[in-house]
Amino acid sequence: MREHNYSAILTGVFIALGVWVFGLFGGFILPNGWAYDYLSRASISVEASSSVLLIEASPKYRLAGDDIWLPVLKDLLKSKPRELVFTFLPDRASAEFYRLARKSKRTVFGRPVIRSGGNGEIIDLQALPAGLTKLKVPYGLVTSGSSQFGVYREQPTTALIEGKRWSTLERVVLKLGYRKSRSVPDHAFRINFTGGEDRLPKLSLDRVVDGGLISELVAGRVVVIGELNPPQNAWLYTPLSRGNSMMPAAHYHAFALDTLISNRVIEIVNQPATLVILVLIAGLLIFFYQWMSVRMSVWATISALAFYFLGTWFFLHILEIWLPLAQILTVQCLLAFIVIRQRAIREEQVMRKMLLDLSGKLKDKAFPTSFYRAPDPWGPIITMVNQILNLNRVIFLERVEGDHRLREIRALNCSVDDIDERRRDYERTPYSTAISEDRPIQVPRNYLKAVDETEFQFLAPLIYAGDVLGFWAFGIDPEKFQAIPEFNILSLLQNTRLSSERK
């Protein structure tokens, strides 16, 4: 049992370590990505962001000039936003527009990047508009970083172009508007998409142009003005994408900004913590599975899988932590398969043994064991003989193989030491006399040490097919001897043997 426990513990540790190493080399990126996307979309209630407002600019405003952008900028600044964030640089806007933006000290622009046609690497920045050539306004790079199997889940805070490190739009916005009140990640961060598209309050630029801006929607928020269909990087696959649907880049950057501003960055459990979690789960599974039957283990496994999904959803939506769900499920399933299979094999072996034992017992009842195969054939015989004849003492002797001496088989109320004839050589008298007469003979009272002076003592040879097997010696009171009419030892022996074999 102890060896089995040690084996189970080692199995659990090796499985946890193997799964962890496999994940360390990226083996679970795809399933974890699927699980993350699915659980990100599984929101129960959606609360609109109080930090960000997205103003969507349709493609018709791409060539607009000061007649549109200057009034829009003035109206937005009057509503006292925390920051104004353009995810693009209006090409037709004049220097007056950019001077007003710079003077406000709360307007940030996004500068698109140029990528290579081969591997998509950033090779340069798009040229600045003519109205901005002699002015310095805060801007950050508009880039979506790298994807995981085509799905964009993380946003970088910097980008490296020809050896120079540039800040992305999200980093510049946080530095300008929040300074020390928000920490900026030094590396890419996981965007929080929980709540879906309904989490972002949206307003069309048409409404702003028509004078329908509501100041209360703008005040205190970071207002993101984004093109719905820019020339490059217009649409992205995100965790909220279903089928062939994609997300506009403006929405993607609005989610990234809201994640940073609201302090809702999804924390990823690091590799050392993942190993601890996997080993802990494996240890708990080994402990609980050893007390469960196969049926209970199956139901416990199904319940555990559901619990892992619910627990991961809770950590993602409430605590904003992403657990290594794929690794956890893999450890659970592998251990469940191995433990349940071993338990099933052991239970089957126990059941087979029980059936074989039961079958043997039923066979013994239906087909009694022969006299010679019984584990103790002489016990029932000596008891039966004693009950029938009511003897004082009985002893059965058998021949020692390859010798002339005799030894005790079974005795009742006496032992072989009670025989006065010490040699117990069946070639000597009285044994030879019994053999030669081939019948029971009465022996002197001193054959068995005298206990009762009146006791009759008899010695009968046990011969089969001319071969001497042994002897039967016993003592009986004279009264009991005389009470049995036609006392015939030979017929008694034959009847006793037949009765024993029938049993």
C-alpha distance (Angstrom), angle and dihedral (degrees) to the residues before:
residue distance angle dihedral
M1 . . .
R2 3.79 . .
E3 3.81 91.4 .
H4 3.80 88.8 51.3
N5 3.82 90.8 52.1
Y6 3.80 91.9 49.6
S7 3.80 90.3 48.7
A8 3.81 91.6 50.5
I9 3.81 92.0 49.0
L10 3.81 92.3 49.5
T11 3.79 90.2 47.5
G12 3.81 90.8 53.3
V13 3.81 92.9 48.2
F14 3.82 93.4 48.0
I15 3.80 92.0 48.3
A16 3.82 92.3 49.3
L17 3.82 91.3 47.1
G18 3.80 93.2 46.2
V19 3.81 92.9 49.8
W20 3.81 90.2 47.5
V21 3.81 93.0 51.1
F22 3.80 90.6 47.5
G23 3.80 89.2 52.6
L24 3.79 90.6 45.9
F25 3.81 88.6 63.8
G26 3.80 92.6 49.1
G27 3.79 98.8 -96.6
F28 3.81 93.7 138.1
I29 3.81 100.9 42.3
L30 3.80 93.4 103.0
P31 3.85 99.7 45.8
N32 3.79 91.8 41.0
G33 3.81 88.5 50.7
W34 3.80 91.5 52.1
A35 3.78 91.5 48.4
Y36 3.82 92.0 46.9
D37 3.80 92.3 50.8
Y38 3.79 93.7 47.2
L39 3.80 94.7 47.6
S40 3.82 91.6 44.2
R41 3.81 88.8 59.5
A42 3.82 92.9 45.3
S43 3.79 97.5 88.1
I44 3.79 121.0 155.9
S45 3.80 99.1 -165.1
V46 3.79 129.3 12.4
E47 3.79 122.9 -146.5
A48 3.79 116.4 -168.3
S49 3.78 115.7 -119.7
S50 3.79 115.3 -100.9
S51 3.81 92.3 -163.3
V52 3.80 105.7 56.2
L53 3.81 136.2 43.5
L54 3.80 118.9 -170.4
I55 3.82 119.2 -149.0
E56 3.79 110.1 -165.2
A57 3.80 117.2 -146.5
S58 3.77 114.9 -159.6
P59 3.84 119.4 -138.8
K60 3.82 91.9 -99.3
Y61 3.82 89.7 74.8
R62 3.81 93.2 58.5
L63 3.83 92.2 94.5
A64 3.81 95.9 36.1
G65 3.80 119.8 128.2
D66 3.79 137.0 -164.3
D67 3.78 91.2 -52.4
I68 3.84 86.9 73.9
W69 3.79 108.5 19.9
L70 3.79 99.9 44.5
P71 3.85 95.3 54.7
V72 3.80 90.5 42.2
L73 3.80 91.7 52.3
K74 3.81 92.1 47.9
D75 3.81 93.3 48.3
L76 3.78 92.4 48.9
L77 3.80 94.0 47.8
K78 3.82 90.0 50.4
S79 3.81 88.9 58.6
K80 3.84 89.0 60.2
P81 3.79 102.8 -125.0
R82 3.77 118.9 -174.5
E83 3.78 89.3 -124.1
L84 3.79 139.3 -11.8
V85 3.77 114.0 -138.5
F86 3.80 122.0 -169.0
T87 3.81 111.0 -167.7
F88 3.81 87.5 -156.2
L89 3.83 140.6 31.1
P90 3.84 111.9 -108.8
D91 3.83 101.5 -125.0
R92 3.82 96.8 -157.7
A93 3.82 96.7 44.9
S94 3.80 115.9 114.3
A95 3.78 130.6 -127.5
E96 3.82 88.1 -98.5
F97 3.80 89.5 63.8
Y98 3.78 93.0 50.6
R99 3.82 92.6 43.9
L100 3.80 90.0 55.1
A101 3.79 89.9 48.3
R102 3.80 91.3 50.4
K103 3.82 92.4 46.1
S104 3.81 91.3 53.4
K105 3.84 90.4 61.4
R106 3.77 88.4 -152.6
T107 3.81 103.5 78.0
V108 3.81 122.6 98.6
F109 3.80 127.5 -177.5
G110 3.76 131.3 -154.2
R111 3.79 118.2 -131.4
P112 3.80 114.5 -153.4
V113 3.79 120.4 -132.2
I114 3.80 131.9 -136.4
R115 3.79 116.8 -126.9
S116 3.77 130.6 -163.5
G117 3.76 117.0 -105.2
G118 3.81 92.9 -127.5
N119 3.79 113.4 51.8
G120 3.80 97.6 2.2
E121 3.80 93.2 -115.8
I122 3.83 117.1 159.9
I123 3.77 107.9 -107.1
D124 3.82 103.9 165.5
L125 3.81 147.6 -10.8
Q126 3.76 125.7 -102.4
A127 3.80 115.0 -103.9
L128 3.80 118.6 -93.8
P129 3.82 118.5 -108.9
A130 3.80 118.3 -98.6
G131 3.80 92.5 -110.0
L132 3.81 90.7 58.3
T133 3.79 101.5 47.0
K134 3.83 95.5 100.9
L135 3.83 98.3 31.3
K136 3.77 132.4 79.0
V137 3.78 115.3 -141.4
P138 3.81 127.3 165.0
Y139 3.80 111.3 -94.3
G140 3.78 137.4 160.5
L141 3.75 133.6 -163.5
V142 3.79 118.1 -87.3
T143 3.80 102.4 -139.8
S144 3.76 134.5 136.6
G145 3.78 99.1 -150.4
S146 3.80 121.3 -143.9
S147 3.78 128.5 -28.2
Q148 3.81 134.2 -137.3
F149 3.80 107.6 -125.6
G150 3.81 89.0 -28.0
V151 3.81 96.9 -47.4
Y152 3.81 119.6 112.9
R153 3.79 111.7 -143.2
E154 3.80 103.4 144.3
Q155 3.79 132.9 56.7
P156 3.81 123.2 -154.8
T157 3.81 122.6 -136.2
T158 3.80 94.3 -151.9
A159 3.79 137.7 28.7
L160 3.80 129.6 -156.4
I161 3.81 116.1 -135.5
E162 3.80 118.7 177.0
G163 3.79 92.4 -26.1
K164 3.82 95.1 -47.3
R165 3.80 122.3 112.0
W166 3.83 115.0 -134.8
S167 3.81 128.0 -171.9
T168 3.78 118.6 -122.3
L169 3.79 123.4 -128.0
E170 3.82 92.9 -97.9
R171 3.79 93.5 54.2
V172 3.83 93.6 48.9
V173 3.82 91.9 48.8
L174 3.77 92.0 51.5
K175 3.80 93.5 45.7
L176 3.81 93.3 49.5
G177 3.77 102.6 41.2
Y178 3.81 104.1 29.1
R179 3.77 104.5 25.8
K180 3.83 105.9 173.6
S181 3.80 97.7 -3.1
R182 3.81 92.0 78.7
S183 3.78 128.1 41.4
V184 3.79 117.0 -135.3
P185 3.82 115.4 -141.4
D186 3.79 113.9 -120.6
H187 3.78 90.9 -142.3
A188 3.78 138.5 30.1
F189 3.80 114.7 -52.7
R190 3.79 131.1 -151.7
I191 3.81 110.6 -108.2
N192 3.78 116.5 -130.3
F193 3.82 108.3 -128.0
T194 3.80 96.3 166.8
G195 3.77 112.2 132.6
G196 3.79 93.3 34.9
E197 3.79 127.2 -131.1
D198 3.79 91.6 -34.2
R199 3.79 89.0 69.7
L200 3.82 91.2 72.2
P201 3.82 116.3 73.1
K202 3.81 106.2 -136.9
L203 3.78 134.9 -161.6
S204 3.79 129.1 178.5
L205 3.78 120.0 -122.8
D206 3.81 88.2 -131.2
R207 3.78 89.1 68.0
V208 3.79 92.1 50.8
V209 3.81 91.8 48.7
D210 3.81 90.3 49.8
G211 3.81 90.5 53.7
G212 3.78 96.5 -107.1
L213 3.81 95.7 126.2
I214 3.80 114.6 136.2
S215 3.80 109.7 -147.0
E216 3.81 93.3 -152.1
L217 3.81 90.0 62.9
V218 3.80 91.5 54.7
A219 3.79 104.1 37.7
G220 3.80 113.0 106.2
R221 3.82 94.9 -2.2
V222 3.76 133.1 109.9
V223 3.79 103.0 -113.3
V224 3.79 113.5 -151.0
I225 3.82 116.4 -161.0
G226 3.77 107.9 -164.7
E227 3.79 137.4 171.5
L228 3.76 113.6 -119.7
N229 3.78 93.2 -149.4
P230 3.81 112.6 21.6
P231 3.82 119.8 176.6
Q232 3.81 94.4 -105.6
N233 3.83 134.3 34.3
A234 3.79 90.2 4.9
W235 3.82 99.2 155.1
L236 3.80 133.5 30.5
Y237 3.78 136.8 -172.4
T238 3.81 107.5 -121.8
P239 3.82 135.6 167.8
L240 3.80 87.4 -88.0
S241 3.81 93.1 57.5
R242 3.79 116.1 108.9
G243 3.78 120.7 -163.8
N244 3.80 108.5 -37.6
S245 3.79 94.9 -16.1
M246 3.79 117.0 120.6
M247 3.80 136.6 -169.1
P248 3.82 124.1 -117.4
A249 3.79 112.2 -112.5
A250 3.83 89.6 -122.3
H251 3.82 89.9 60.4
Y252 3.79 90.9 46.7
H253 3.82 93.0 55.3
A254 3.80 91.1 43.4
F255 3.82 88.9 56.2
A256 3.81 90.0 47.7
L257 3.82 91.7 50.9
D258 3.80 92.6 45.9
T259 3.82 89.7 50.2
L260 3.82 91.9 55.4
I261 3.79 97.7 38.5
S262 3.82 93.5 47.4
N263 3.82 92.6 45.0
R264 3.81 89.4 -121.8
V265 3.80 100.6 133.1
I266 3.78 111.2 151.1
E267 3.79 108.3 -119.6
I268 3.81 115.8 -144.3
V269 3.79 117.1 -143.9
N270 3.81 106.2 -115.9
Q271 3.78 124.7 -126.5
P272 3.85 99.1 -99.5
A273 3.81 90.5 50.7
T274 3.81 89.5 46.7
L275 3.82 90.6 55.7
V276 3.81 90.9 50.2
I277 3.82 90.9 50.1
L278 3.81 93.2 49.0
V279 3.82 94.0 47.9
L280 3.80 91.0 46.8
I281 3.80 92.3 50.3
A282 3.81 91.4 46.9
G283 3.82 91.0 50.9
L284 3.80 92.9 49.4
L285 3.81 91.6 47.5
I286 3.80 92.8 50.6
F287 3.82 90.5 48.8
F288 3.81 96.1 49.4
Y289 3.81 98.1 37.7
Q290 3.80 92.7 59.2
W291 3.82 89.9 64.4
M292 3.80 95.4 47.6
S293 3.77 133.6 84.1
V294 3.78 120.7 -127.2
R295 3.80 92.7 -99.1
M296 3.78 92.9 48.1
S297 3.81 91.0 46.3
V298 3.81 90.9 55.7
W299 3.82 92.3 51.6
A300 3.80 90.7 43.8
T301 3.82 89.9 53.3
I302 3.81 92.7 50.7
S303 3.82 90.3 47.8
A304 3.80 91.1 48.2
L305 3.81 92.1 52.3
A306 3.80 90.7 52.4
F307 3.81 89.8 46.4
Y308 3.82 91.4 52.8
F309 3.80 91.3 53.2
L310 3.80 92.4 48.0
G311 3.80 92.2 44.5
T312 3.81 92.6 49.3
W313 3.82 90.2 48.3
F314 3.81 89.6 51.2
F315 3.80 92.8 49.4
L316 3.81 91.5 47.1
H317 3.81 99.3 46.3
I318 3.79 101.2 31.1
L319 3.81 107.1 26.2
E320 3.84 95.2 25.0
I321 3.81 92.6 -132.7
W322 3.79 123.8 131.0
L323 3.79 113.9 -142.3
P324 3.83 122.3 -156.3
L325 3.80 91.9 -103.1
A326 3.81 96.9 168.2
Q327 3.82 92.1 53.4
I328 3.81 91.9 46.5
L329 3.81 92.5 50.2
T330 3.81 91.1 46.9
V331 3.82 93.0 52.7
Q332 3.80 90.1 46.7
C333 3.80 94.6 49.9
L334 3.81 95.9 43.4
L335 3.80 93.9 48.3
A336 3.79 91.9 44.0
F337 3.81 91.0 51.4
I338 3.81 94.4 47.8
V339 3.81 97.3 41.4
I340 3.81 95.8 42.6
R341 3.79 91.4 46.1
Q342 3.81 92.3 50.6
R343 3.80 90.7 45.4
A344 3.80 90.7 50.0
I345 3.81 91.1 50.1
R346 3.82 91.9 49.9
E347 3.78 92.7 46.7
E348 3.80 90.0 48.8
Q349 3.80 90.3 51.4
V350 3.80 91.4 49.6
M351 3.81 90.3 47.5
R352 3.79 91.9 49.7
K353 3.80 91.3 50.2
M354 3.79 90.6 49.4
L355 3.80 91.0 49.4
L356 3.80 92.0 47.9
D357 3.81 91.4 49.0
L358 3.79 91.2 47.3
S359 3.78 90.9 46.3
G360 3.81 90.0 51.1
K361 3.79 92.2 50.1
L362 3.80 92.3 48.4
K363 3.80 89.8 47.9
D364 3.78 90.7 51.3
K365 3.79 90.2 52.1
A366 3.80 93.7 46.8
F367 3.80 94.9 38.5
P368 3.83 109.6 27.7
T369 3.77 117.1 -138.5
S370 3.80 112.5 -102.8
F371 3.75 119.9 -107.3
Y372 3.80 94.3 -106.9
R373 3.84 95.1 47.0
A374 3.78 95.7 48.9
P375 3.82 113.5 109.2
D376 3.83 92.2 -127.4
P377 3.82 110.3 13.1
W378 3.80 96.7 162.1
G379 3.78 95.8 56.0
P380 3.81 95.8 70.6
I381 3.81 90.5 40.7
I382 3.78 96.0 54.1
T383 3.80 90.7 45.0
M384 3.81 92.0 49.7
V385 3.78 93.7 46.8
N386 3.78 91.9 49.2
Q387 3.83 92.1 48.7
I388 3.82 93.2 48.6
L389 3.83 98.3 45.0
N390 3.80 99.0 26.8
L391 3.81 90.7 -135.0
N392 3.80 127.2 -172.8
R393 3.78 95.2 -135.3
V394 3.78 137.5 -10.7
I395 3.78 135.5 -165.7
F396 3.80 131.9 179.7
L397 3.79 118.7 -154.9
E398 3.80 129.2 -165.5
R399 3.77 131.9 -161.3
V400 3.79 118.0 -101.8
E401 3.79 106.8 -122.2
G402 3.80 112.1 -108.1
D403 3.82 92.8 8.7
H404 3.82 140.8 79.5
R405 3.77 94.7 -126.7
L406 3.78 129.5 100.8
R407 3.80 132.1 -137.4
E408 3.75 135.0 -167.2
I409 3.80 120.2 -89.3
R410 3.79 100.3 174.5
A411 3.79 134.2 -18.0
L412 3.78 137.7 -171.1
N413 3.81 123.3 -157.1
C414 3.80 89.9 -10.2
S415 3.79 143.4 45.0
V416 3.77 140.4 -141.1
D417 3.82 88.8 -91.2
D418 3.80 88.6 66.7
I419 3.82 90.7 67.9
D420 3.79 107.2 101.5
E421 3.82 92.5 -157.2
R422 3.81 98.1 85.4
R423 3.78 99.8 -171.7
R424 3.79 93.8 56.9
D425 3.80 88.4 -162.7
Y426 3.79 109.0 161.2
E427 3.82 90.6 -154.1
R428 3.79 87.9 65.7
T429 3.77 129.9 70.0
P430 3.00 134.1 -52.7
Y431 3.81 89.8 24.8
S432 3.80 94.3 48.0
T433 3.82 89.7 49.8
A434 3.82 91.2 53.5
I435 3.80 90.2 48.1
S436 3.78 94.4 47.9
E437 3.82 92.3 48.3
D438 3.81 90.3 41.5
R439 3.78 91.0 -145.8
P440 3.79 140.7 83.2
I441 3.76 113.6 -74.1
Q442 3.74 131.9 -164.4
V443 3.79 110.8 -116.6
P444 3.79 129.7 -159.8
R445 3.80 116.5 -81.6
N446 3.79 90.4 -111.0
Y447 3.86 93.3 65.2
L448 3.76 87.5 87.0
K449 3.76 112.9 32.0
A450 3.77 106.1 -90.4
V451 3.76 115.8 -102.2
D452 3.77 98.6 153.5
E453 3.82 118.1 26.5
T454 3.81 91.8 -147.6
E455 3.83 95.6 50.3
F456 3.81 117.0 123.2
Q457 3.81 114.1 -138.0
F458 3.80 125.2 -158.9
L459 3.80 135.1 -172.8
A460 3.83 120.8 -160.5
P461 3.82 125.9 -174.6
L462 3.80 118.3 -130.5
I463 3.80 103.6 -143.4
Y464 3.81 127.2 170.2
A465 3.81 123.3 -177.7
G466 3.81 89.7 -15.0
D467 3.79 92.2 -54.8
V468 3.79 119.1 120.0
L469 3.80 107.8 -129.0
G470 3.77 99.3 172.4
F471 3.83 145.6 -67.8
W472 3.78 139.9 -86.3
A473 3.79 117.7 -144.0
F474 3.79 125.3 -179.6
G475 3.75 144.2 157.4
I476 3.82 127.7 -135.5
D477 3.78 135.6 -179.6
P478 3.83 115.0 -107.8
E479 3.81 91.9 -123.3
K480 3.82 91.9 54.2
F481 3.79 90.0 44.1
Q482 3.79 92.5 53.5
A483 3.81 92.1 44.0
I484 3.80 90.3 64.2
P485 3.80 107.6 77.4
E486 3.78 117.0 -140.2
F487 3.80 92.0 6.4
N488 3.84 101.1 -153.4
I489 3.78 115.3 176.6
L490 3.81 96.1 -173.4
S491 3.79 95.3 54.6
L492 3.78 88.7 44.4
L493 3.79 91.3 54.6
Q494 3.80 92.2 49.3
N495 3.82 92.9 48.2
T496 3.80 91.1 47.2
R497 3.80 92.7 52.2
L498 3.81 93.3 48.0
S499 3.79 91.4 49.0
S500 3.79 91.5 51.1
E501 3.79 93.3 50.5
R502 3.81 91.7 50.3
K503 3.77 90.1 54.5
